[in-house]
Amino acid sequence: MSVEQSIRNKYTVVIGLEVHAQLLTESKLFCSDSTAFGANANTHISPISLGHPGTLPLLNKKAVDYAIKMGFACECSITEENIFARKNYFYPDLPKGYQVTQDKAPICVGGKVWIKAKGETEEKAIALNRIHMEEDAGKSIHTEDSTDTLVDYNRAGVPLIEIVTEPVLRSADEAYAFLTEVRKLVRYLEICDGNMEEGSLRCDANISVMCKDAKEYGDKVEVKNMNSIRNVHRAIEHEAERQIQLLEKGEKIISETRDFDAAKGTTSSLRTKEELNDYRYFPEPDLSPLIVDEAWIQKVKEEMPALPRELAKKFTQEYGLPEYDVQVLTDNKDIALYFDDLCQRTKNYKSASNWIMGTVKSYLNDKNLAINDFPISPTNLAGLINLVDEGKVSNTVANQQIFFKMLENRGSDAETIAKEDNLIQESSSETIQPIIDQVLMELADKVKEYKSGRKGLMGLFVGEVMKRSKGKADPKITNELLQQTLE
């Protein structure tokens, strides 16, 4: 049952997120086992990932590079001396009985992620506490028709970064925007595919509520097992209302870990919340301190790609695009880069945006293709846009005829096709005027109606001229000549 808005307004919702991103390395964090998704259960394992006695870990350098990249993207400070730790707890899918992670010395400290929540006009910086590296656990599989639980250790040891916010988010909308931005960042950096449904991006939400005039946060509840950004939003909304209802009844919030049921949209208790001392952190004795020196940091910095916020600023300020266009174009890195390349070859930035968001994306969706597989180069698409701008072909002819010819003939340019297919617009009044005279003579009755006030008939006249010229008459010139003739 929903809480009335007047009651909801008495409280502030406090949210902190812990986002785990599975890194796109070919091997695990401390051994050479494959990280490929979708393999048969327990085929990507070894004595090291299973924690057999006497085995020793060796750190994956590529995973460190990826963690540093995310730190740069989030404006973090990079830690020079990194210490790994053992986090001790038991689950069936944690074969060693502990997880190797970072505790006192995370790879990235502080930082922020910029978001714009739904309905907001200004950006907000979401402060980060840290980004640290750790290994993933395995996966428990609960079968519906049996009381048995199966365990797949393929994921055990896969490298993760955990992005931990400060408790500064104040709504489900802000959490939604934050996760959307984080997913966009890891995809731009190409360090994680961001697919929550496959578990490569996972989020736990710490949620509490407090009266608006309170000085201290309320008791927090951690919600787990949310497999989409939308479900994170739903879980936060439900949990905030559940806690407010309890407080309104005078009941106490139990600090616990809860599960989210996507089918019902509700949370349920899993276990009481662990405290830090429950994990008994201590330095990992089998790993030396990791020293990240200035030369290493500089090398990673040189590999940084353009980020979505930088491109959004460029598209807004240099290309003068509206916010909606910018959001759509920067949602996918490859589309954003294709568009930026396109804009180096045409000055009609808005037309370029319309082509990408409309005709091009429609074609890609229909064919289930990525922009990297699109057969028309930015140079040739710019040629088509410029052909329309120069008045040589109409937008309709460009969209419905030339574009598809360019798709069929990879590498062909728009002007060559237009000339070969006799599609170049006729802009000479000497050619168009005789057609106009013939149309107006045959539609004399309509001309009388037009002159008596039915100005809407102009569309009929233009259509007839275009039809008889087989679409080659320049619509603008046609309109001008028609108006002059009818006067």
C-alpha positions in Angstrom: 0.0 0.0 0.0 1.4 3.4 -1.0 2.3 6.0 1.5 0.4 9.3 1.1 2.5 12.1 -0.3 2.0 14.3 2.8 3.5 11.5 5.0 6.3 10.8 2.4 7.2 14.5 2.5 8.1 14.2 6.2 11.0 11.9 5.4 14.3 12.0 3.6 15.4 8.8 1.8 19.1 8.2 2.0 20.7 5.8 -0.5 24.2 4.5 -1.0 25.0 2.2 -3.9 27.6 -0.6 -4.3 28.1 -1.4 -7.9 30.1 -4.4 -9.0 31.4 -4.4 -12.6 32.9 -7.6 -14.0 36.0 -6.6 -15.9 36.4 -7.7 -19.6 39.8 -9.5 -19.1 40.3 -12.8 -20.8 41.6 -14.4 -17.6 40.7 -14.3 -14.0 42.1 -11.9 -11.4 44.8 -14.2 -9.9 45.1 -17.1 -12.4 44.8 -17.9 -16.1 41.4 -19.5 -16.1 39.1 -18.2 -18.8 36.4 -15.6 -18.0 34.2 -16.3 -21.0 30.5 -16.2 -20.3 28.2 -19.1 -21.0 30.5 -22.0 -20.7 29.4 -25.4 -19.3 29.4 -25.3 -15.5 32.8 -25.9 -13.8 34.9 -25.9 -16.9 36.7 -22.6 -16.3 38.3 -23.7 -13.0 41.7 -24.6 -11.7 43.4 -25.4 -8.3 44.0 -21.7 -7.9 40.4 -20.5 -8.4 39.2 -23.4 -6.2 41.6 -22.4 -3.5 43.5 -25.7 -3.2 46.2 -25.7 -0.5 49.7 -24.6 -1.7 48.4 -22.6 -4.7 49.6 -19.0 -5.1 47.8 -16.1 -6.8 49.4 -13.9 -9.5 47.7 -10.5 -10.1 46.3 -9.7 -13.6 47.9 -6.4 -14.8 45.1 -5.8 -17.3 42.5 -5.7 -14.5 44.6 -3.1 -12.7 44.7 -1.0 -15.9 40.9 -1.2 -16.2 40.4 -0.2 -12.5 42.7 2.9 -13.1 40.7 3.8 -16.2 37.5 3.8 -14.2 39.2 5.9 -11.6 40.2 8.5 -14.2 36.6 8.5 -15.6 35.3 9.2 -12.1 37.9 11.9 -11.2 39.3 9.7 -8.4 42.8 9.8 -6.8 44.9 6.8 -7.7 46.5 5.0 -4.8 50.2 4.4 -5.3 50.7 1.5 -2.7 47.8 -1.0 -2.9 47.3 -3.7 -0.3 45.1 -6.7 -0.9 43.1 -8.2 2.0 41.2 -11.4 2.8 37.5 -10.9 3.5 36.4 -13.9 5.5 32.9 -15.3 5.1 31.4 -18.6 4.1 29.1 -19.3 1.2 28.9 -22.5 -0.8 29.9 -20.5 -3.9 33.1 -19.1 -2.3 35.5 -22.1 -2.5 38.3 -20.6 -0.5 36.2 -19.5 2.4 37.4 -15.9 1.9 37.4 -13.3 -0.9 40.6 -11.5 -1.9 39.6 -7.8 -2.1 41.0 -4.4 -1.0 40.2 -3.0 2.4 42.4 -0.2 3.8 44.1 0.8 0.5 41.7 0.7 -2.5 43.1 1.5 -6.0 40.8 4.6 -6.4 39.8 7.0 -3.6 37.1 9.6 -3.7 35.8 10.9 -7.0 32.4 11.6 -8.4 29.9 10.6 -11.1 27.8 13.4 -12.7 24.1 12.6 -13.2 21.0 14.4 -14.2 18.0 12.6 -12.7 14.6 12.5 -14.3 12.8 15.9 -14.3 15.9 17.8 -13.1 17.5 20.6 -15.1 20.9 20.7 -13.4 23.6 18.1 -13.1 24.4 16.7 -9.7 27.8 15.2 -8.6 27.4 11.9 -6.8 30.4 11.5 -4.4 32.2 8.2 -4.4 33.9 6.8 -1.4 36.1 4.4 -3.3 36.6 2.0 -6.2 38.4 -1.2 -5.3 39.4 -4.4 -7.0 38.3 -7.9 -5.9 37.6 -11.4 -7.1 34.1 -12.6 -7.8 32.5 -15.6 -6.1 30.9 -18.6 -7.9 27.2 -18.9 -8.7 24.6 -20.9 -6.8 21.8 -22.3 -8.9 18.5 -23.1 -7.1 16.5 -25.6 -9.1 12.7 -25.3 -9.1 11.9 -29.0 -9.0 14.4 -30.0 -6.4 15.6 -29.1 -2.9 19.2 -29.3 -4.2 21.4 -26.3 -4.8 24.0 -26.6 -7.6 27.2 -24.6 -7.6 29.1 -23.3 -10.7 32.6 -22.1 -9.9 33.3 -20.7 -13.4 32.8 -17.2 -12.1 35.0 -17.7 -9.0 38.0 -15.5 -9.3 36.7 -13.3 -12.2 38.0 -9.7 -11.7 35.6 -7.1 -10.4 35.7 -3.4 -9.5 33.3 -2.3 -6.8 32.2 1.3 -7.1 31.0 2.5 -3.7 29.1 5.8 -3.3 28.8 8.0 -0.3 25.2 8.0 1.1 24.3 11.0 -1.0 21.6 9.8 -3.3 18.1 11.0 -2.3 15.7 9.2 -4.6 15.1 6.1 -6.8 15.3 8.4 -9.8 18.8 9.5 -8.8 19.9 5.9 -8.3 18.5 5.1 -11.7 20.4 7.9 -13.3 23.6 7.0 -11.5 23.5 3.3 -12.6 22.7 4.4 -16.2 25.8 6.7 -16.2 28.0 4.1 -14.6 26.9 1.5 -17.2 27.6 4.1 -19.9 31.1 4.8 -18.5 32.2 1.2 -18.3 31.0 0.6 -21.9 32.8 3.7 -23.2 36.0 2.5 -21.4 35.4 -1.0 -22.8 36.2 -2.5 -19.4 32.8 -4.2 -18.8 29.8 -5.0 -21.1 27.4 -3.6 -18.5 24.8 -6.4 -19.0 23.0 -6.7 -15.7 20.9 -9.6 -16.9 24.1 -11.6 -17.3 25.4 -10.5 -13.9 28.4 -8.6 -15.3 27.0 -5.4 -13.7 25.4 -5.8 -10.3 24.1 -3.4 -7.7 23.4 -3.5 -4.0 21.4 -0.6 -2.5 21.8 0.6 1.1 18.6 2.4 2.0 17.4 4.2 5.1 14.9 7.0 5.9 15.0 9.8 8.4 12.8 12.7 9.4 13.7 15.8 7.5 14.9 17.6 10.6 16.9 14.7 11.9 20.7 15.0 12.5 21.5 11.3 12.1 20.8 8.7 9.4 18.3 6.0 10.2 19.1 2.3 10.4 20.0 1.1 6.9 18.8 -2.0 5.0 20.8 -3.5 2.1 18.8 -4.8 -0.8 20.4 -7.4 -3.1 19.5 -9.5 -6.2 18.3 -6.8 -8.6 19.0 -7.7 -12.2 18.1 -4.5 -14.0 18.3 -0.8 -13.5 14.5 -0.6 -13.5 14.4 -3.2 -10.7 16.8 -1.2 -8.6 14.4 1.8 -9.0 11.5 -0.4 -8.0 13.3 -1.9 -5.0 14.3 1.5 -3.6 10.8 2.8 -4.0 9.3 -0.2 -2.2 11.9 -0.3 0.5 11.6 3.4 1.3 7.8 3.1 1.6 8.1 0.0 3.8 10.4 1.7 6.2 8.3 4.9 6.3 5.2 2.7 7.1 7.1 1.0 10.0 8.3 4.3 11.5 4.8 5.7 11.2 3.6 2.8 13.3 6.3 3.4 15.9 8.2 0.2 14.9 11.9 -0.1 14.6 13.8 -0.7 11.4 15.9 -3.9 11.5 19.3 -3.4 9.9 19.4 -6.5 7.6 20.0 -7.7 4.1 16.9 -8.2 2.1 16.1 -9.9 -1.2 14.1 -8.2 -4.0 11.4 -10.2 -5.7 11.0 -8.8 -9.2 7.7 -10.6 -9.8 6.0 -9.1 -6.7 8.0 -5.9 -6.5 8.6 -6.5 -2.8 11.6 -7.2 -0.5 12.0 -10.0 2.0 14.5 -10.6 4.8 17.6 -12.8 4.0 19.8 -12.4 7.0 20.9 -9.9 9.6 23.4 -7.3 8.4 27.1 -8.2 8.8 29.3 -5.7 10.5 32.9 -5.0 9.4 34.3 -7.1 12.2 32.4 -10.1 11.0 34.6 -10.3 7.9 37.8 -10.3 9.9 39.8 -8.4 7.3 43.6 -8.9 7.3 46.3 -8.4 4.6 46.5 -11.1 2.0 49.8 -12.9 2.9 50.3 -14.4 -0.6 50.3 -11.0 -2.5 53.0 -8.3 -2.2 51.9 -4.7 -2.2 51.0 -3.4 -5.6 52.9 -0.2 -6.5 51.3 1.9 -9.1 53.9 4.5 -10.1 53.5 7.7 -12.1 54.8 6.1 -15.3 52.0 3.4 -15.1 49.4 6.0 -14.4 50.5 8.2 -17.3 50.5 5.2 -19.7 46.8 4.4 -18.8 45.9 8.1 -19.0 47.1 8.2 -22.6 44.8 5.3 -23.5 41.7 7.0 -22.2 38.9 7.4 -24.8 36.6 10.4 -25.1 34.0 10.1 -22.3 30.2 10.6 -22.7 30.1 13.8 -20.6 32.9 15.3 -22.8 31.2 14.4 -26.0 27.8 15.7 -24.6 29.5 19.0 -23.9 31.0 19.1 -27.4 27.7 18.2 -29.1 25.8 20.9 -27.1 28.3 23.7 -27.3 30.0 23.2 -30.7 27.2 21.6 -32.6 24.3 23.4 -31.0 22.2 20.3 -30.5 19.2 20.1 -28.2 19.5 18.0 -25.0 17.4 15.2 -26.3 19.6 14.6 -29.3 22.7 14.7 -27.2 21.3 12.0 -24.8 20.4 9.7 -27.7 23.7 10.2 -29.5 25.9 9.7 -26.5 24.1 6.7 -25.2 26.3 4.4 -27.3 30.0 5.1 -27.7 30.4 3.9 -31.3 27.3 5.9 -32.5 28.7 9.0 -30.7 32.1 8.6 -32.4 30.5 8.0 -35.8 28.4 11.1 -35.4 31.4 13.2 -34.3 33.2 11.9 -37.4 30.2 12.8 -39.5 30.2 16.3 -38.2 33.8 16.9 -39.4 32.4 16.4 -42.9 29.2 18.5 -42.9 28.2 21.7 -41.2 24.5 20.8 -41.0 24.8 19.2 -37.5 21.1 19.0 -36.8 20.5 17.2 -40.1 23.3 14.9 -39.3 21.7 14.2 -35.9 18.3 13.6 -37.5 19.8 11.1 -40.0 21.6 9.1 -37.2 18.6 9.1 -34.8 16.1 8.3 -37.5 17.0 6.6 -40.8 20.4 5.1 -39.7 19.2 3.8 -36.3 16.1 2.4 -37.9 18.1 0.5 -40.4 20.5 -0.8 -37.7 17.7 -2.0 -35.5 15.9 -3.7 -38.4 19.1 -5.6 -39.4 20.2 -6.1 -35.8 23.6 -4.4 -36.6 26.0 -2.3 -34.7 27.1 1.1 -36.1 30.6 -0.4 -36.8 28.9 -2.8 -39.3 27.0 0.1 -41.0 28.0 0.0 -44.7 27.9 3.8 -45.3 31.0 5.7 -44.1 30.7 9.1 -42.4 32.2 10.7 -45.5 29.6 9.2 -47.8 26.7 10.0 -45.5 27.9 13.5 -45.2 27.9 13.7 -49.0 24.2 12.7 -49.0 23.4 15.4 -46.4 25.3 18.0 -48.4 23.5 16.9 -51.6 20.2 17.8 -49.9 21.6 21.0 -48.5 22.7 22.1 -51.9 19.2 21.6 -53.3 20.4 18.9 -55.7 18.0 16.3 -54.4 15.0 16.4 -52.1 15.0 15.0 -48.6 12.4 12.4 -49.7 14.6 11.2 -52.6 17.6 11.1 -50.3 15.8 9.0 -47.7 13.8 6.7 -49.9 16.0 6.1 -52.9 19.6 7.2 -52.6 20.2 6.0 -49.1 19.1 2.4 -50.0 21.2 2.4 -53.1 24.2 3.4 -51.0 23.5 0.5 -48.7 23.4 -1.9 -51.6 26.6 -0.6 -53.2 29.1 -0.3 -50.4 31.4 2.6 -50.9 29.3 4.4 -53.5 28.8 8.1 -53.1 25.5 9.9 -53.1 26.1 12.3 -56.0 27.2 9.5 -58.4 24.1 7.5 -57.6 21.9 10.6 -58.0 23.4 11.4 -61.5 23.3 7.8 -62.7 19.6 7.4 -61.7 18.7 10.8 -63.0 17.6 12.1 -59.6 19.3 15.5 -59.5 16.6 18.1 -58.8 15.7 20.5 -61.6 16.0 24.1 -60.3 15.8 25.9 -63.6 12.7 28.0 -63.9 12.9 27.5 -67.7 12.3 23.8 -67.2 9.8 24.0 -64.3 7.6 26.9 -65.6 6.1 25.0 -68.6 5.1 22.1 -66.3 3.4 24.7 -63.9 1.6 26.3 -66.8 0.3 22.9 -68.0 -0.9 21.9 -64.5 -2.7 25.2 -63.9 -4.4 25.1 -67.3 -5.7 21.6 -66.7 -6.8 22.5 -63.1 -8.5 25.8 -64.1 -11.4 25.1 -61.7 -9.1 24.6 -58.8 -7.2 27.8 -59.8 -10.5 29.8 -59.5 -11.1 28.3 -56.1 -7.5 29.2 -55.0 -8.0 32.8 -56.1 -11.3 32.9 -54.2 -9.5 32.1 -51.0 -8.8 28.3 -50.8 -5.1 28.8 -50.3 -4.7 25.2 -49.1 -4.9 24.1 -52.8 -1.3 25.2 -53.2 -0.3 21.7 -51.9 -2.3 20.1 -54.8 -0.5 22.2 -57.4 2.9 21.5 -56.0 2.1 17.8 -55.8 1.0 17.7 -59.4 4.2 19.5 -60.6 6.4 17.1 -58.6 4.5 14.2 -60.0 4.9 15.3 -63.6 8.5 16.1 -63.1 9.0 12.7 -61.6 10.1 14.2 -58.4 12.9 16.2 -60.0 11.5 19.7 -59.6 13.0 21.7 -56.7 10.1 22.1 -54.3 11.3 25.5 -53.1 11.6 26.9 -56.7 8.3 25.2 -57.6 6.5 27.0 -54.7 8.0 30.4 -55.6 7.1 30.0 -59.3 3.5 28.8 -58.5 2.9 31.8 -56.2 4.2 34.2 -58.9 2.0 32.6 -61.6 -1.1 32.5 -59.5 -0.8 36.2 -58.6 
